[in-house]
Amino acid sequence: MHKYGGVPIYTDGAGWYADACRWAGVEHVVYDRPLRNLMERMVQYIKDRTEAFDDLFPVRAQARIRARVRAHA
């Protein structure tokens, strides 16, 4: 944050967000309805992409690869 200055946190207006932002010392901005719909679509897109990535690279396979790399290091 020091490099780029204060970064505002956009939320849907739930009460605990304001408390958390105040505690962290960041600006809290409540977004309006059109932006809320956009944010929800964006979050859903990221979830879908993450799930697709996880399907291609399951955690068990990654753990086995890491164990092999550690064994040879």
Buried (B, 14 or more C-beta within 10 A) or exposed (E): EEEEEEEEBEBEEEEEBBEBBEEEEBEBEEBEEEEBEEBEEEEEEEEEEEEEEEEEEEEEEEEEEEEEEEEEE
